[in-house]
Amino acid sequence: MNYQTIKVNFQDKVCFIQIHRPEANNTINELLIEECHQVLDLCEETICVVVLEGLPDVFCLGADFQEMHADLSSGQRVEPKPERMYDLWLRLATGPYITISHVRGKVNAGGIGFVAASDMVVSNLSAQFSLSELLFGVFPAAVLPFLVRRIGMHKANYMTLMTQPFSVQRVLDWGLVDGCDSDSQALLRKHLLRLRPLTKKAILRYKQYMSRLNEDLERAKPFAIEANREVFSDPQTLEGIYRYVDKGIFPWESLP
């Protein structure tokens, strides 16, 4: 199949999904979400491992502010649709396959959602991880249930409040990343080599069992979706995002 926002490669029991929107800094739009869902549909029956990758310098930078700007410029109403995004991350976390995020370069905001939802995370040494949402008057409502599950409430709270990029060494200590190396491709191959003997049935049973042990992601879904819609529907917030895209001025900065 031909996709507009991702590149897909099936190799035996492994599916490689590369987020590929270089013209938009690998940001997330509705089409990206839907195309990822389509690929995961194909992975249900036979695929044992799903590897999620980005570009060499940027994994994923979160919501597509440029697209929001275009909608606002044309007079369209911005209508947040976080449920499909949350469901995509839920599939990565609980689906009948092992999910691995291979992070190179920058990952921010919603990009952290992909990372936190994955079963394993490997990265190169130059990777940087951040949650910048509060700078724009919003917060990572849909990301946080997955991030809290991965690194705990305190560290997720600190990462959200600070809004700054954190080094891979820092988030490795926190447990957001499982392994890093200057040659992250070689590190990824080592992980795939260890996972290759696992059967689809064993993976399915294990993931189902782990999901039952921790049902917080399902319980958090309505709260996360409601909070996301609220913050991304606020006119003042949207005005700040529009001005940032239009003039490069952050919401707290004064016009020159």
N, C-alpha and C positions, 0 to 999 in steps of 0.2 A: 504493500500500500504506500501511497505518497502522502507525506505529512508536511505541513508548512512550518511547524514550530519545533519539531523534534526530528532526530535521526534514529532509526531503529535497526538493530542488527541481531539476528538470532544465530547463535552458535551452539548447536547441540541442545543441551538443557538450560542454556544461559541466554537471557535476553538483555541486550545493552540498549538503554534509552539515553540519548544525549539531548539535553535541552539545547536548542540551536536557534537562538534569536540574536545573532550578533549585532543586528541593526538596532536592537532595543535593549542592549546590555543584559541579555538573558533574563528579562523580566517576565512576570507571569500575566497572561491574559486568559480570557475564557477559552479561546481555541486551544491553547497549550494544555489547559486542564482537561478538555474533552479528548484531545488526541492521546494524552497519557492514559485516560480511562479506556480508550479503545484498545491500546496496546495491552493493558493489564487484562482486558477481556480475553485476549489471545493467549495470555500466560496461564490462565486458570487450570487447564487440563494437564499440560505436559511440562511446563517450564519450572525448574527447581530454584533458579537464582535470577533475580532481576538486579542489574547494575545500573544505577542512575549517575550520569555524568553531566558536566557542563562544558564550557570552553576552557582553554588553557589558563586564561587570566581571570575568568569569572564563572563561578558555578551557577549562581542565580541571585539576582538582586532584589527579589520581592515584587510587589505590585507594579504594574506598568503605569507610572504617573503620566507618561506622554499620551497614552490612550485616554486617560481620564481628562487630560487637558484638551484633547481633541473633541471629546464629547461635550465638555463644558463650553468650548468655543463655538460649537455648532448649535448650542442651546438645548442639547439633549440632557435629560435628567440622569444623573449617575445613580444607578441602582445596584448596590452591592449584592453579590450572589456567593456568599462564603460557603454555602452548604456543599457544593460540588468540590470545592477545594478541600474542605475538611474530609469529605468522603474519600478523596484521592489519597490523602495522607493516612486515613484509617485503613485503606486497602494495603498500603505499603507496610503498615504496622502489623496487620492481622491477616493478610492474605496468605494463600497456600503456596508461598515461595519465600525464600530468604532474600531480603532486600539489602543491598549495599550501596551507600552513597560514596562516590569517589570524588573528593573535593580538591580542586586546584584553584588557586586565586581567591577572589572575594566571594563570600556568601553572606547575604544580608536579609533581614526581615522574613518574608515568606519563604525565601530560600532555606532559612533555618528550619522551616517546617518540614521540608523534604528530608533534611539531614536528621532531625530529631525523630522522625517517623520510621527511619530505616533500622533494620536489625543490626547492621554493622556500618561503621564509617571509617574510611581510610582517606588520608590526604597527603599532599606534599608539604614541604616545610614552609613554603611561602603563603599558605592559606591563611585567611583572616575571616573571623566570624563576628557578626554584629547584628544587633536589633536596633534600628534607628527610628522606629515608629514614633516614640514620644516626642521627638523633635518636631513632628508635624501635627501634634495634638491628637494622635491616635495611639493605640497600643496593640501588641501582637496577640489579639484575643484567640484566634484560631490556632496559632503556633503554640501557645503556652501549655495546653494540656499535654502535648507531645514532648515539649521541652522539660516540663516538670517531671514527667515520667522518666526522662532520660538522666537529668542531672540534679533533680531535687528542687524544692520550692525556693530555698534561699539563693542558690546560684542563678536560677532562672530569673528571680526578682532582681538580683544585682545586675545581670546582663541587660535586662529591660530598662532599668533606671539609668544606667551609665551611658547607654546608646553608642558607645565607642567600639571600635574594632578590637577584638581580642586575638592574640596569637594562637597558633595551633598548639604550642606547648602549654598554654594556659588551659585551653579547653580539653586537651588531652588529660590533664590532671583532674578536670571536672568530670570526665567520662562522656563528653559529647563526641569525642573522637576516640576510636579504638586503637589506631596505629597510624604513624606518619613516617615518611621517608623522603629523601631527596628524589628518589626514583619511585614515585607512588604507583606507576604502572606495574613495576616489578612486585611491589607489595600487594597490589590487587591480584596479580596472577598467583601469588602464594596463597592468598585466601581462597581463590577459586579452586586451586588444586586440592586444598583440604576439604572443600565442600562437595567436590565432584562425586565422591562415593555415596553421598546421601540420596535416598530414594524419595520420590515424590510423596509416597504414602507416609513415610516417616516425618517428612517436613510438614505435611498437612496436619497430622495428628499433634505434632509438637506445637505448631502455631495456634491451633485451636485450644490446646490445653493452656498455653501461656495467656491467651486472650481471656480465658475464664478466670485465671488467677488475678488478673488486673482488668477490671471492667470500667475503670475510671474514664477511659477515652470515650466510650459510649455515653456515660452519664454526663460528661462535660459538654457534649456536642450542642445541645440546645442553648446553653449559656454562652458558649463561644460564638455561635452563629448570631444570637441576639446582640451581643456586645459588638461584634464586627459590623453589623448593619447600622448600629447606632452611631458609632464613631465615624464611619465612612459616609454617613448621610448628613452630618452636621455641616451647615452652610459655611460657617467660619473656617472649619477644617478644610473643606474643599477649596475655599478661596485662598488659603495658605498654600495648598498644593499647586493650585493654578499659577499663583505668583512665582513660586519656586521654579516651575517648569518654564514659565514665560520669561522671567527676568533673572533667574538664578539667585533670588533673594530668599533666605530662610524666613519662616514665619515670625521669628523673634527680632529680625533685623528691620531697621527703618529704611524707607525708600530714600535714595540719594537726593 
